[in-house]
Amino acid sequence: MTNKEIAELLQKNHHDFIDLIQGLKEEDFCYAPTDKWTAAQQLDHLVKSVQPVNMAFGLPKLVLQLLFGKANRPSKTYEELIAKYQNKIQEGAKASGRFIPPSVDFAQKERLIKRLGGLVNSLSKKTSRQSEQALDVFILPHPLLGKITLREMLYFTAYHVYHHQTIIERDLANK
């Protein structure tokens, strides 16, 4: 995928998620099966996940290189990266540390939706301005996937929101 195609996918997948969340009444927004996250917490988790990616994409390339180095392999395809993430999930990997959402109530819904939308708009613009080469040269750390290229981080970010949307849809359908 080109930088422009990735930016469009980021926008589409996050827009679909936001549409789902906006349509939820308080009962569904705050519902969770036992020991699972509510839709509200899923939303908060996504804000916490997109925020550092957006920040990293605003850093000068020299800073990224000094902090994290450069790729020593080609970027995986979208499908390969998603397969790697799904394998980690099947092995029991879970969110940790700052990515675990606190309890979120209905009053926070609009603020979190606005925050996620703003972060994704910013990230999409930054993505469109990246050179194709830079997407494959510079790397960022991912808590489950290790060091991945900027392109792979964008693939992950685009898929991650879809992953959480399907969880919410499944949980509400089984309610």
NUKOL-833984 format. One record per atom (N, C-alpha, C): residue number from 1; residue in three letters; atom name; x, y, z. Coordinates in steps of 0.2 Angstrom, whole numbers, always signed. Layout:
NUKOL-833984
<NUM,Ala,CA,<X,Y,Z>>,
...
//
This chain:
NUKOL-833984
<1,Met,N,<+4,-6,+0>>,
<1,Met,CA,<+0,+0,+0>>,
<1,Met,C,<+4,+6,+0>>,
<2,Thr,N,<+2,+11,-4>>,
<2,Thr,CA,<+6,+18,-4>>,
<2,Thr,C,<+4,+22,+3>>,
<3,Asn,N,<+8,+27,+4>>,
<3,Asn,CA,<+6,+31,+10>>,
<3,Asn,C,<-1,+34,+9>>,
<4,Lys,N,<-3,+36,+3>>,
<4,Lys,CA,<-10,+39,+3>>,
<4,Lys,C,<-15,+33,+4>>,
<5,Glu,N,<-14,+27,+1>>,
<5,Glu,CA,<-19,+22,+3>>,
<5,Glu,C,<-19,+20,+10>>,
<6,Ile,N,<-13,+20,+13>>,
<6,Ile,CA,<-13,+19,+21>>,
<6,Ile,C,<-17,+24,+24>>,
<7,Ala,N,<-16,+30,+22>>,
<7,Ala,CA,<-20,+36,+26>>,
<7,Ala,C,<-27,+35,+25>>,
<8,Glu,N,<-29,+33,+19>>,
<8,Glu,CA,<-36,+32,+18>>,
<8,Glu,C,<-39,+26,+22>>,
<9,Leu,N,<-35,+21,+22>>,
<9,Leu,CA,<-37,+15,+26>>,
<9,Leu,C,<-38,+17,+34>>,
<10,Leu,N,<-33,+21,+36>>,
<10,Leu,CA,<-34,+24,+43>>,
<10,Leu,C,<-40,+27,+44>>,
<11,Gln,N,<-42,+32,+40>>,
<11,Gln,CA,<-48,+36,+40>>,
<11,Gln,C,<-54,+32,+40>>,
<12,Lys,N,<-54,+27,+35>>,
<12,Lys,CA,<-60,+23,+34>>,
<12,Lys,C,<-61,+19,+40>>,
<13,Asn,N,<-56,+15,+43>>,
<13,Asn,CA,<-57,+10,+48>>,
<13,Asn,C,<-59,+14,+55>>,
<14,His,N,<-56,+20,+56>>,
<14,His,CA,<-58,+24,+62>>,
<14,His,C,<-64,+27,+61>>,
<15,His,N,<-66,+29,+55>>,
<15,His,CA,<-73,+32,+54>>,
<15,His,C,<-78,+27,+56>>,
<16,Asp,N,<-77,+21,+53>>,
<16,Asp,CA,<-82,+15,+54>>,
<16,Asp,C,<-83,+14,+62>>,
<17,Phe,N,<-77,+14,+65>>,
<17,Phe,CA,<-77,+13,+73>>,
<17,Phe,C,<-81,+18,+76>>,
<18,Ile,N,<-79,+24,+74>>,
<18,Ile,CA,<-83,+30,+78>>,
<18,Ile,C,<-90,+30,+76>>,
<19,Asp,N,<-92,+28,+70>>,
<19,Asp,CA,<-99,+28,+69>>,
<19,Asp,C,<-103,+23,+73>>,
<20,Leu,N,<-99,+17,+74>>,
<20,Leu,CA,<-102,+12,+79>>,
<20,Leu,C,<-103,+15,+86>>,
<21,Ile,N,<-98,+18,+88>>,
<21,Ile,CA,<-98,+20,+95>>,
<21,Ile,C,<-103,+26,+96>>,
<22,Gln,N,<-103,+30,+91>>,
<22,Gln,CA,<-108,+36,+92>>,
<22,Gln,C,<-115,+33,+92>>,
<23,Gly,N,<-117,+28,+89>>,
<23,Gly,CA,<-123,+25,+89>>,
<23,Gly,C,<-125,+21,+95>>,
<24,Leu,N,<-120,+20,+100>>,
<24,Leu,CA,<-122,+16,+106>>,
<24,Leu,C,<-125,+20,+111>>,
<25,Lys,N,<-130,+17,+114>>,
<25,Lys,CA,<-134,+20,+120>>,
<25,Lys,C,<-129,+19,+126>>,
<26,Glu,N,<-131,+22,+131>>,
<26,Glu,CA,<-127,+21,+137>>,
<26,Glu,C,<-126,+14,+139>>,
<27,Glu,N,<-132,+10,+139>>,
<27,Glu,CA,<-132,+3,+141>>,
<27,Glu,C,<-127,-1,+137>>,
<28,Asp,N,<-126,+0,+131>>,
<28,Asp,CA,<-122,-4,+127>>,
<28,Asp,C,<-115,-1,+127>>,
<29,Phe,N,<-114,+6,+128>>,
<29,Phe,CA,<-107,+9,+128>>,
<29,Phe,C,<-104,+6,+134>>,
<30,Cys,N,<-108,+5,+140>>,
<30,Cys,CA,<-105,+3,+146>>,
<30,Cys,C,<-105,-4,+147>>,
<31,Tyr,N,<-108,-8,+143>>,
<31,Tyr,CA,<-108,-16,+144>>,
<31,Tyr,C,<-102,-19,+142>>,
<32,Ala,N,<-101,-24,+146>>,
<32,Ala,CA,<-95,-29,+144>>,
<32,Ala,C,<-97,-36,+147>>,
<33,Pro,N,<-95,-41,+144>>,
<33,Pro,CA,<-95,-48,+146>>,
<33,Pro,C,<-90,-48,+152>>,
<34,Thr,N,<-91,-53,+157>>,
<34,Thr,CA,<-87,-54,+162>>,
<34,Thr,C,<-79,-54,+160>>,
<35,Asp,N,<-75,-50,+164>>,
<35,Asp,CA,<-68,-50,+163>>,
<35,Asp,C,<-66,-47,+156>>,
<36,Lys,N,<-71,-43,+153>>,
<36,Lys,CA,<-69,-40,+146>>,
<36,Lys,C,<-70,-33,+147>>,
<37,Trp,N,<-67,-29,+142>>,
<37,Trp,CA,<-68,-22,+141>>,
<37,Trp,C,<-75,-20,+139>>,
<38,Thr,N,<-77,-14,+141>>,
<38,Thr,CA,<-83,-11,+138>>,
<38,Thr,C,<-81,-8,+132>>,
<39,Ala,N,<-87,-6,+128>>,
<39,Ala,CA,<-85,-2,+122>>,
<39,Ala,C,<-82,+5,+124>>,
<40,Ala,N,<-84,+7,+129>>,
<40,Ala,CA,<-81,+13,+132>>,
<40,Ala,C,<-73,+12,+133>>,
<41,Gln,N,<-71,+7,+136>>,
<41,Gln,CA,<-64,+6,+137>>,
<41,Gln,C,<-60,+4,+131>>,
<42,Gln,N,<-64,+1,+126>>,
<42,Gln,CA,<-61,+0,+119>>,
<42,Gln,C,<-59,+6,+116>>,
<43,Leu,N,<-64,+11,+117>>,
<43,Leu,CA,<-63,+18,+114>>,
<43,Leu,C,<-57,+21,+117>>,
<44,Asp,N,<-56,+21,+124>>,
<44,Asp,CA,<-51,+24,+127>>,
<44,Asp,C,<-44,+20,+125>>,
<45,His,N,<-44,+14,+125>>,
<45,His,CA,<-38,+10,+123>>,
<45,His,C,<-36,+12,+116>>,
<46,Leu,N,<-40,+14,+111>>,
<46,Leu,CA,<-38,+16,+105>>,
<46,Leu,C,<-35,+23,+105>>,
<47,Val,N,<-38,+27,+109>>,
<47,Val,CA,<-35,+34,+110>>,
<47,Val,C,<-28,+33,+112>>,
<48,Lys,N,<-27,+29,+118>>,
<48,Lys,CA,<-21,+28,+121>>,
<48,Lys,C,<-16,+25,+116>>,
<49,Ser,N,<-18,+21,+111>>,
<49,Ser,CA,<-14,+17,+106>>,
<49,Ser,C,<-12,+22,+100>>,
<50,Val,N,<-17,+26,+98>>,
<50,Val,CA,<-15,+30,+92>>,
<50,Val,C,<-11,+36,+94>>,
<51,Gln,N,<-12,+39,+100>>,
<51,Gln,CA,<-8,+45,+102>>,
<51,Gln,C,<-1,+44,+102>>,
<52,Pro,N,<+3,+39,+104>>,
<52,Pro,CA,<+10,+39,+103>>,
<52,Pro,C,<+12,+38,+96>>,
<53,Val,N,<+8,+35,+92>>,
<53,Val,CA,<+10,+34,+85>>,
<53,Val,C,<+10,+41,+81>>,
<54,Asn,N,<+4,+44,+83>>,
<54,Asn,CA,<+4,+51,+80>>,
<54,Asn,C,<+10,+55,+82>>,
<55,Met,N,<+11,+55,+88>>,
<55,Met,CA,<+17,+59,+91>>,
<55,Met,C,<+23,+57,+87>>,
<56,Ala,N,<+25,+51,+87>>,
<56,Ala,CA,<+31,+48,+84>>,
<56,Ala,C,<+31,+51,+76>>,
<57,Phe,N,<+26,+51,+73>>,
<57,Phe,CA,<+26,+53,+66>>,
<57,Phe,C,<+27,+60,+65>>,
<58,Gly,N,<+27,+64,+70>>,
<58,Gly,CA,<+28,+71,+70>>,
<58,Gly,C,<+36,+72,+72>>,
<59,Leu,N,<+39,+67,+74>>,
<59,Leu,CA,<+46,+68,+76>>,
<59,Leu,C,<+51,+69,+69>>,
<60,Pro,N,<+56,+72,+70>>,
<60,Pro,CA,<+61,+72,+64>>,
<60,Pro,C,<+64,+65,+63>>,
<61,Lys,N,<+66,+63,+57>>,
<61,Lys,CA,<+68,+57,+56>>,
<61,Lys,C,<+75,+55,+60>>,
<62,Leu,N,<+79,+60,+61>>,
<62,Leu,CA,<+85,+59,+64>>,
<62,Leu,C,<+84,+57,+72>>,
<63,Val,N,<+78,+60,+75>>,
<63,Val,CA,<+77,+58,+81>>,
<63,Val,C,<+74,+51,+82>>,
<64,Leu,N,<+70,+49,+77>>,
<64,Leu,CA,<+68,+42,+76>>,
<64,Leu,C,<+74,+37,+76>>,
<65,Gln,N,<+78,+39,+71>>,
<65,Gln,CA,<+84,+35,+70>>,
<65,Gln,C,<+89,+35,+77>>,
<66,Leu,N,<+90,+40,+80>>,
<66,Leu,CA,<+93,+40,+86>>,
<66,Leu,C,<+90,+36,+92>>,
<67,Leu,N,<+83,+37,+92>>,
<67,Leu,CA,<+80,+33,+97>>,
<67,Leu,C,<+79,+26,+96>>,
<68,Phe,N,<+78,+24,+90>>,
<68,Phe,CA,<+75,+17,+88>>,
<68,Phe,C,<+80,+13,+83>>,
<69,Gly,N,<+84,+17,+79>>,
<69,Gly,CA,<+88,+14,+74>>,
<69,Gly,C,<+84,+14,+67>>,
<70,Lys,N,<+87,+10,+63>>,
<70,Lys,CA,<+84,+9,+56>>,
<70,Lys,C,<+82,+1,+55>>,
<71,Ala,N,<+78,+0,+51>>,
<71,Ala,CA,<+76,-7,+49>>,
<71,Ala,C,<+82,-11,+46>>,
<72,Asn,N,<+82,-17,+48>>,
<72,Asn,CA,<+87,-21,+45>>,
<72,Asn,C,<+84,-27,+41>>,
<73,Arg,N,<+78,-25,+39>>,
<73,Arg,CA,<+74,-30,+34>>,
<73,Arg,C,<+68,-26,+31>>,
<74,Pro,N,<+66,-29,+25>>,
<74,Pro,CA,<+60,-25,+22>>,
<74,Pro,C,<+54,-25,+26>>,
<75,Ser,N,<+49,-21,+25>>,
<75,Ser,CA,<+43,-21,+29>>,
<75,Ser,C,<+39,-27,+27>>,
<76,Lys,N,<+35,-29,+31>>,
<76,Lys,CA,<+30,-35,+30>>,
<76,Lys,C,<+24,-32,+26>>,
<77,Thr,N,<+21,-36,+22>>,
<77,Thr,CA,<+15,-33,+19>>,
<77,Thr,C,<+9,-33,+25>>,
<78,Tyr,N,<+4,-29,+23>>,
<78,Tyr,CA,<-2,-28,+27>>,
<78,Tyr,C,<-4,-35,+30>>,
<79,Glu,N,<-5,-40,+26>>,
<79,Glu,CA,<-7,-47,+28>>,
<79,Glu,C,<-2,-50,+32>>,
<80,Glu,N,<+4,-50,+31>>,
<80,Glu,CA,<+9,-53,+35>>,
<80,Glu,C,<+9,-50,+42>>,
<81,Leu,N,<+9,-43,+42>>,
<81,Leu,CA,<+9,-40,+49>>,
<81,Leu,C,<+3,-42,+53>>,
<82,Ile,N,<-3,-42,+50>>,
<82,Ile,CA,<-9,-44,+53>>,
<82,Ile,C,<-9,-51,+56>>,
<83,Ala,N,<-6,-55,+52>>,
<83,Ala,CA,<-5,-62,+54>>,
<83,Ala,C,<-1,-63,+60>>,
<84,Lys,N,<+5,-59,+60>>,
<84,Lys,CA,<+9,-59,+66>>,
<84,Lys,C,<+6,-57,+72>>,
<85,Tyr,N,<+2,-51,+71>>,
<85,Tyr,CA,<-2,-49,+77>>,
<85,Tyr,C,<-7,-54,+79>>,
<86,Gln,N,<-11,-57,+75>>,
<86,Gln,CA,<-16,-62,+77>>,
<86,Gln,C,<-13,-68,+80>>,
<87,Asn,N,<-7,-70,+78>>,
<87,Asn,CA,<-3,-75,+81>>,
<87,Asn,C,<-2,-73,+89>>,
<88,Lys,N,<+1,-67,+90>>,
<88,Lys,CA,<+2,-65,+96>>,
<88,Lys,C,<-4,-65,+101>>,
<89,Ile,N,<-9,-63,+98>>,
<89,Ile,CA,<-16,-63,+102>>,
<89,Ile,C,<-18,-70,+104>>,
<90,Gln,N,<-17,-75,+99>>,
<90,Gln,CA,<-19,-82,+100>>,
<90,Gln,C,<-14,-85,+105>>,
<91,Glu,N,<-8,-82,+106>>,
<91,Glu,CA,<-3,-85,+111>>,
<91,Glu,C,<-5,-82,+118>>,
<92,Gly,N,<-10,-77,+118>>,
<92,Gly,CA,<-12,-75,+124>>,
<92,Gly,C,<-9,-68,+126>>,
<93,Ala,N,<-6,-64,+121>>,
<93,Ala,CA,<-4,-57,+122>>,
<93,Ala,C,<-10,-53,+123>>,
<94,Lys,N,<-9,-48,+128>>,
<94,Lys,CA,<-14,-43,+130>>,
<94,Lys,C,<-11,-36,+130>>,
<95,Ala,N,<-15,-31,+130>>,
<95,Ala,CA,<-13,-25,+132>>,
<95,Ala,C,<-10,-24,+139>>,
<96,Ser,N,<-5,-20,+139>>,
<96,Ser,CA,<-2,-19,+146>>,
<96,Ser,C,<+0,-12,+147>>,
<97,Gly,N,<+2,-11,+154>>,
<97,Gly,CA,<+4,-4,+156>>,
<97,Gly,C,<-1,+2,+154>>,
<98,Arg,N,<+2,+7,+151>>,
<98,Arg,CA,<-2,+13,+149>>,
<98,Arg,C,<-8,+12,+144>>,
<99,Phe,N,<-8,+6,+141>>,
<99,Phe,CA,<-13,+4,+136>>,
<99,Phe,C,<-19,+1,+139>>,
<100,Ile,N,<-19,-1,+145>>,
<100,Ile,CA,<-25,-3,+148>>,
<100,Ile,C,<-29,+2,+151>>,
<101,Pro,N,<-36,+2,+148>>,
<101,Pro,CA,<-40,+8,+150>>,
<101,Pro,C,<-43,+7,+157>>,
<102,Pro,N,<-44,+13,+160>>,
<102,Pro,CA,<-47,+13,+166>>,
<102,Pro,C,<-55,+12,+165>>,
<103,Ser,N,<-59,+13,+170>>,
<103,Ser,CA,<-66,+13,+170>>,
<103,Ser,C,<-68,+19,+166>>,
<104,Val,N,<-72,+19,+161>>,
<104,Val,CA,<-74,+25,+157>>,
<104,Val,C,<-82,+25,+158>>,
<105,Asp,N,<-84,+31,+159>>,
<105,Asp,CA,<-92,+32,+159>>,
<105,Asp,C,<-94,+35,+153>>,
<106,Phe,N,<-101,+35,+153>>,
<106,Phe,CA,<-104,+38,+147>>,
<106,Phe,C,<-103,+45,+146>>,
<107,Ala,N,<-102,+49,+151>>,
<107,Ala,CA,<-101,+56,+151>>,
<107,Ala,C,<-94,+58,+147>>,
<108,Gln,N,<-90,+53,+146>>,
<108,Gln,CA,<-83,+54,+143>>,
<108,Gln,C,<-84,+52,+135>>,
<109,Lys,N,<-89,+49,+133>>,
<109,Lys,CA,<-90,+47,+126>>,
<109,Lys,C,<-88,+52,+121>>,
<110,Glu,N,<-92,+58,+121>>,
<110,Glu,CA,<-90,+63,+116>>,
<110,Glu,C,<-83,+65,+116>>,
<111,Arg,N,<-81,+66,+122>>,
<111,Arg,CA,<-74,+69,+122>>,
<111,Arg,C,<-69,+64,+119>>,
<112,Leu,N,<-70,+57,+121>>,
<112,Leu,CA,<-65,+52,+118>>,
<112,Leu,C,<-66,+51,+111>>,
<113,Ile,N,<-72,+52,+108>>,
<113,Ile,CA,<-73,+51,+101>>,
<113,Ile,C,<-70,+57,+97>>,
<114,Lys,N,<-71,+63,+100>>,
<114,Lys,CA,<-67,+69,+97>>,
<114,Lys,C,<-60,+68,+97>>,
<115,Arg,N,<-57,+66,+103>>,
<115,Arg,CA,<-50,+65,+103>>,
<115,Arg,C,<-47,+60,+98>>,
<116,Leu,N,<-51,+54,+98>>,
<116,Leu,CA,<-49,+49,+93>>,
<116,Leu,C,<-49,+52,+86>>,
<117,Gly,N,<-54,+55,+84>>,
<117,Gly,CA,<-55,+58,+77>>,
<117,Gly,C,<-50,+63,+76>>,
<118,Gly,N,<-48,+67,+80>>,
<118,Gly,CA,<-43,+72,+79>>,
<118,Gly,C,<-36,+69,+78>>,
<119,Leu,N,<-34,+64,+83>>,
<119,Leu,CA,<-28,+60,+82>>,
<119,Leu,C,<-27,+57,+75>>,
<120,Val,N,<-33,+53,+73>>,
<120,Val,CA,<-33,+50,+67>>,
<120,Val,C,<-32,+55,+61>>,
<121,Asn,N,<-35,+60,+61>>,
<121,Asn,CA,<-35,+65,+56>>,
<121,Asn,C,<-27,+68,+55>>,
<122,Ser,N,<-24,+69,+61>>,
<122,Ser,CA,<-18,+71,+61>>,
<122,Ser,C,<-13,+66,+59>>,
<123,Leu,N,<-14,+60,+61>>,
<123,Leu,CA,<-9,+54,+59>>,
<123,Leu,C,<-10,+53,+51>>,
<124,Ser,N,<-16,+54,+49>>,
<124,Ser,CA,<-17,+53,+41>>,
<124,Ser,C,<-14,+58,+37>>,
<125,Lys,N,<-14,+64,+40>>,
<125,Lys,CA,<-10,+69,+36>>,
<125,Lys,C,<-3,+68,+36>>,
<126,Lys,N,<+0,+66,+42>>,
<126,Lys,CA,<+7,+65,+43>>,
<126,Lys,C,<+9,+59,+38>>,
<127,Thr,N,<+4,+54,+38>>,
<127,Thr,CA,<+6,+48,+34>>,
<127,Thr,C,<+6,+50,+26>>,
<128,Ser,N,<+2,+54,+24>>,
<128,Ser,CA,<+2,+56,+17>>,
<128,Ser,C,<+8,+60,+15>>,
<129,Arg,N,<+11,+63,+20>>,
<129,Arg,CA,<+17,+67,+19>>,
<129,Arg,C,<+24,+63,+19>>,
<130,Gln,N,<+23,+57,+22>>,
<130,Gln,CA,<+29,+53,+22>>,
<130,Gln,C,<+32,+50,+16>>,
<131,Ser,N,<+38,+50,+15>>,
<131,Ser,CA,<+40,+47,+8>>,
<131,Ser,C,<+40,+39,+9>>,
<132,Glu,N,<+39,+36,+4>>,
<132,Glu,CA,<+38,+28,+4>>,
<132,Glu,C,<+44,+25,+7>>,
<133,Gln,N,<+50,+28,+5>>,
<133,Gln,CA,<+56,+26,+8>>,
<133,Gln,C,<+57,+26,+15>>,
<134,Ala,N,<+55,+32,+18>>,
<134,Ala,CA,<+55,+33,+25>>,
<134,Ala,C,<+51,+28,+29>>,
<135,Leu,N,<+45,+26,+26>>,
<135,Leu,CA,<+40,+21,+29>>,
<135,Leu,C,<+44,+15,+30>>,
<136,Asp,N,<+48,+13,+26>>,
<136,Asp,CA,<+52,+6,+26>>,
<136,Asp,C,<+58,+7,+29>>,
<137,Val,N,<+61,+12,+31>>,
<137,Val,CA,<+68,+13,+34>>,
<137,Val,C,<+68,+14,+41>>,
<138,Phe,N,<+63,+18,+44>>,
<138,Phe,CA,<+63,+20,+51>>,
<138,Phe,C,<+58,+15,+55>>,
<139,Ile,N,<+60,+14,+61>>,
<139,Ile,CA,<+56,+9,+65>>,
<139,Ile,C,<+54,+13,+72>>,
<140,Leu,N,<+49,+9,+74>>,
<140,Leu,CA,<+46,+11,+81>>,
<140,Leu,C,<+45,+5,+85>>,
<141,Pro,N,<+45,+5,+91>>,
<141,Pro,CA,<+44,-1,+96>>,
<141,Pro,C,<+37,-2,+96>>,
<142,His,N,<+35,-8,+96>>,
<142,His,CA,<+28,-10,+97>>,
<142,His,C,<+28,-15,+103>>,
<143,Pro,N,<+23,-14,+108>>,
<143,Pro,CA,<+23,-18,+114>>,
<143,Pro,C,<+22,-25,+113>>,
<144,Leu,N,<+19,-27,+108>>,
<144,Leu,CA,<+18,-34,+106>>,
<144,Leu,C,<+22,-37,+101>>,
<145,Leu,N,<+23,-33,+96>>,
<145,Leu,CA,<+27,-35,+89>>,
<145,Leu,C,<+34,-33,+89>>,
<146,Gly,N,<+37,-30,+94>>,
<146,Gly,CA,<+44,-28,+94>>,
<146,Gly,C,<+45,-22,+89>>,
<147,Lys,N,<+51,-21,+87>>,
<147,Lys,CA,<+53,-16,+82>>,
<147,Lys,C,<+50,-17,+76>>,
<148,Ile,N,<+46,-12,+73>>,
<148,Ile,CA,<+42,-13,+67>>,
<148,Ile,C,<+43,-6,+63>>,
<149,Thr,N,<+43,-7,+56>>,
<149,Thr,CA,<+44,-1,+52>>,
<149,Thr,C,<+38,+4,+53>>,
<150,Leu,N,<+39,+10,+51>>,
<150,Leu,CA,<+33,+15,+51>>,
<150,Leu,C,<+28,+12,+47>>,
<151,Arg,N,<+29,+9,+41>>,
<151,Arg,CA,<+24,+7,+37>>,
<151,Arg,C,<+20,+1,+41>>,
<152,Glu,N,<+23,-3,+44>>,
<152,Glu,CA,<+20,-8,+48>>,
<152,Glu,C,<+16,-6,+54>>,
<153,Met,N,<+19,+0,+57>>,
<153,Met,CA,<+15,+3,+63>>,
<153,Met,C,<+8,+6,+60>>,
<154,Leu,N,<+8,+9,+54>>,
<154,Leu,CA,<+2,+11,+51>>,
<154,Leu,C,<-2,+5,+49>>,
<155,Tyr,N,<+0,+0,+47>>,
<155,Tyr,CA,<-4,-6,+45>>,
<155,Tyr,C,<-7,-8,+52>>,
<156,Phe,N,<-3,-9,+57>>,
<156,Phe,CA,<-6,-11,+63>>,
<156,Phe,C,<-11,-6,+66>>,
<157,Thr,N,<-10,+0,+66>>,
<157,Thr,CA,<-15,+5,+68>>,
<157,Thr,C,<-22,+5,+64>>,
<158,Ala,N,<-21,+4,+58>>,
<158,Ala,CA,<-27,+3,+54>>,
<158,Ala,C,<-31,-3,+55>>,
<159,Tyr,N,<-27,-9,+56>>,
<159,Tyr,CA,<-31,-15,+58>>,
<159,Tyr,C,<-33,-15,+65>>,
<160,His,N,<-29,-12,+70>>,
<160,His,CA,<-31,-12,+77>>,
<160,His,C,<-38,-10,+79>>,
<161,Val,N,<-40,-4,+75>>,
<161,Val,CA,<-46,-2,+77>>,
<161,Val,C,<-52,-6,+74>>,
<162,Tyr,N,<-51,-10,+68>>,
<162,Tyr,CA,<-55,-14,+66>>,
<162,Tyr,C,<-56,-20,+70>>,
<163,His,N,<-50,-23,+73>>,
<163,His,CA,<-50,-28,+78>>,
<163,His,C,<-55,-27,+84>>,
<164,His,N,<-54,-21,+87>>,
<164,His,CA,<-58,-19,+92>>,
<164,His,C,<-66,-18,+90>>,
<165,Gln,N,<-67,-15,+84>>,
<165,Gln,CA,<-74,-15,+82>>,
<165,Gln,C,<-77,-21,+82>>,
<166,Thr,N,<-74,-26,+79>>,
<166,Thr,CA,<-77,-33,+79>>,
<166,Thr,C,<-78,-36,+86>>,
<167,Ile,N,<-74,-35,+90>>,
<167,Ile,CA,<-75,-37,+97>>,
<167,Ile,C,<-81,-34,+100>>,
<168,Ile,N,<-82,-27,+99>>,
<168,Ile,CA,<-88,-24,+102>>,
<168,Ile,C,<-94,-27,+99>>,
<169,Glu,N,<-94,-28,+92>>,
<169,Glu,CA,<-100,-30,+88>>,
<169,Glu,C,<-101,-37,+91>>,
<170,Arg,N,<-96,-41,+92>>,
<170,Arg,CA,<-98,-48,+94>>,
<170,Arg,C,<-101,-48,+101>>,
<171,Asp,N,<-98,-44,+106>>,
<171,Asp,CA,<-100,-44,+112>>,
<171,Asp,C,<-107,-42,+113>>,
<172,Leu,N,<-109,-37,+109>>,
<172,Leu,CA,<-116,-34,+109>>,
<172,Leu,C,<-121,-39,+106>>,
<173,Ala,N,<-119,-42,+101>>,
<173,Ala,CA,<-123,-47,+98>>,
<173,Ala,C,<-124,-53,+102>>,
<174,Asn,N,<-120,-55,+107>>,
<174,Asn,CA,<-120,-60,+112>>,
<174,Asn,C,<-123,-58,+118>>,
<175,Lys,N,<-125,-52,+119>>,
<175,Lys,CA,<-127,-49,+125>>,
<175,Lys,C,<-134,-53,+128>>,
//
